[in-house]
């Protein structure tokens, strides 16, 4: 989760598919992918123009997986 700054409510969740050294010392990164890697790869490979996807990418269902 990344926040827009102190006392802000503009937090967003990010999933990184590669190293992000520009976030070192700025953000806390945690977690791992336990399923659905093919979906993440499809999203990561979506064609973009100036950083914006040209196709609609939407999370329609999300949930919490139980710990093993």
Protein Blocks (a to p, Z undefined) as FASTA:
>chain_A
ZZfbehiakbccdddfbdcfklgokaccedddfehklmmmmmmmpcceehiafbdcddfb
dcddddZZ
